Amino acid sequence: MGRAHVHAFTSGCKAPWVQDVFDAMEHVLVHGDGEARNLVVVGLMEAVQAWAYPAGEAGNRYEAKLGPHAANAWADLIEGWTGDGIRTLDAWRRKAQ
């Protein structure tokens, strides 16, 4: 699902389900239990980041589209992989250079 979502978004798909996935991520991170939140962060976001990272600017647009709770979880995930203060795809890419 993560791969399909990031591919649809970065290719400009305007189907309602694309926004629905963003909305669902935010909803689960606000209202879900620990298992549901973990599924979004570890299951979905890790898959999305693997595709968004090499997508460059398109990946940055995906990152910018996240709601506030999803954006924070996304940044925490990146920081957990890459080190303190690395909380965006751009910062991650700069570190890798």
N, C-alpha and C positions, 0 to 999 in steps of 0.2 A: 504494500500500500504506500509506503514512504516513497519508493522509487516512482511509482505511478503518479503520486501527487506532485512531487517536485518536477517531474518531467512535464506534466500537464501545465503547471503554473509557469515554468520557465519557457514553455513554448507558446504561451499566450492564450491558453484555453480559457474560455469564458463560461464554461458549463457551471451550473450552480453548485455541483458537488465540490468544486475546488475551494470555494469560499466556505462551504459547509465543513470541510475538514479543518480549516483554520479555526472556525467557530467551535467545533467539537473539541479540539485540543485545549482551547481556552476554558471551555466549560468543564472538562474533566479535571484540569489542573486546579480549578477553583472549587468544584463540588465533589470530585471523586474521592474515593478512599485511597489508601496508600498503594494498593495493588493496581488500581486503575491509573493513578498518576505515574507509577513506574512503567506501565505498559506504554503510555504516551511518550515518556522521556526516553526510556531505554529501548523500547520497541520501535516506535515511529521516528522519534527525533534522531536517534543514532543512524537509522537508515537514510533519513533525509540529509543529514550532514555529510554522509559519505558521497552523496550525489551533488549536493549544493556546493561543497568545498571546491571541487575542480571546475564548477560552472562559472566562476568569476563573477561578473556583475549581475548575471541572472540569479546566482546564488545569493548575492547581497540583497537583491529585490525580494527574494523569498524571506530572508531573515527579517527584513524591514516590515513585512506583512504580518508577522506574528503579533498576537495580542500581548498585553503587558506581562501576564503570568507565564505564557509560553516563551516570550522573549527572555525572561529571567531564567527559566529552566534551561533554555537553549544555551544561554551564556554560561550558566553553571556547568553544563555538560562540556562545553568547549574548554573552559578553564580546568576542569577535572582531567582532561586529556592532555592539555598543552602547558599548563603551569599558571601560576598567579598572574592576574592582570590580563590574560589572553582570553577575551570574552566575545570576540566577533570573528566572523570568517576572515575579514581583512587582516586583523591582528594575527590570526593563525597563519595566514599565508605569508605575512611579513616575517614571522618567526621562522618559518620553514626555508626561507631564502638564505 
